[in-house]
Amino acid sequence: MATLILLRHGQSVWNAANKFTGWTDVELSPVGEKEAAKAGEDLAEVKIDVVHTSDLIRAQKTAEIVMAHNRASGDFPTHRDFRLNERHYGALQGLDKDETRAKYGAEQVHIWRRSYDVPPPEGESLAMCAERTLPYLGEAIMPDLETGKTVLVAAHGNSLRSIVMEIEGLSREEVLGLEIPTGVPRIYAYADGEFTRL
């Protein structure tokens, strides 16, 4: 039986500073490093065959910390691809979230952050993020699962939300309420074309 492990990176320094991050390449915070280490301890006895991460250091570092704790895996390939990157927040990247709400209004910022198909200025909506993430799921991750591998995907809140939406068959409305916490593995068994959350 194949296994898919989805893991949002640990808290980043901009998560801690309450800033929109998107594609800005920021490091993990000390809390984020601890979250990744805890995830690594939780997965220490799971034999992971292959790792997929985004192009961003916070996801890559999370995967590295997890695998440094792993006692069950031998050699494993790691694939990095921008298609697993966080949703691009465009003109909001680097801005304080509270200041942005004060400037544009809480309702508008909520629409930018949580609607399915309304992008922030110069940025991506969740639908646009899914347009790059889901082809990667099909082209790179699914072939590993089809051959029975255990796959770790270390990525971001929105790129992972698009994957969860696809594999759980969530509606556009249901995915808006989906929260993926930092540093907490979300695990699925995969068999006969079906995903079952463990």
Residue, then its C-alpha position, 0 to 999 in steps of 0.5 A: m500500500a502506498t502512503l502520501i504524507l502532506l506536510r506544511h512547512g514549520q512556522s516561517v519568520w514572516n509567519a511569526a511577523n504576521k506578514f504575507t509571504g507568498w513566494t518570498d524566500v524566508e527561513l523557518s523561525p525557531v518555532g518552525e524548526k521545532e515544529a519540523a523536528k516534532a513532525g520528524e519525530d512523529l514520522a521517525e519510524v516511517k520508511i519514506d521513499v521519496v520527498h517532494t518540496s517546493d522551490l522555497i527554503r522554508a519547505q526544503k528545510t522542513a523536509e531536511i529536518v524531518m528526514a534527519h530524524n527518520r530512522a527507517s529510510g535509506d537513500f531517497p531522492t528529493h525533487r524540488d519544483f516551483r509548482l509546489n510553491e505557496r500561492h503568490y500574494g503579489a502586491l501583498q507580499g511583505l505587508d503586515k496583515d493587520e496593516t493591510r486590513a486597515k488599508y483595504g478593509a477586513e472584508q476585502v483582505h478576507i476575500w483575497r485570502r479565502s476566496y477560491d478564484v479572486p486573486p490579490p493584486e498582481g497575485e494568484s487565487l487558489a484556483m490559479c495555484a491549483e493550475r500549477t500544483l495539480p499537474y505536478l501531483g499528476e505528473a510527479i507524485m502520482p507515479d510514485l504512489e502508483t508504484g507503492k512508495t511512501v511519499l513526503v510532500a513538504a510544501h505550503g498552506n495553499s499548494l497543499r489545500s489544492i492537493v487536498m481539495e483534489i484528493e478528498g473531492l472537496s467543493r469550492e466552498e468546502v476548501l475555503g474552510l480547510e486549515i492546514p496547520t504548520g508542521v503537522p503531517r496529514i497522512y493518506a493511504y493510497a490503493d486502487g485509485e482511492f485515497t483514505r485519510l489515516 
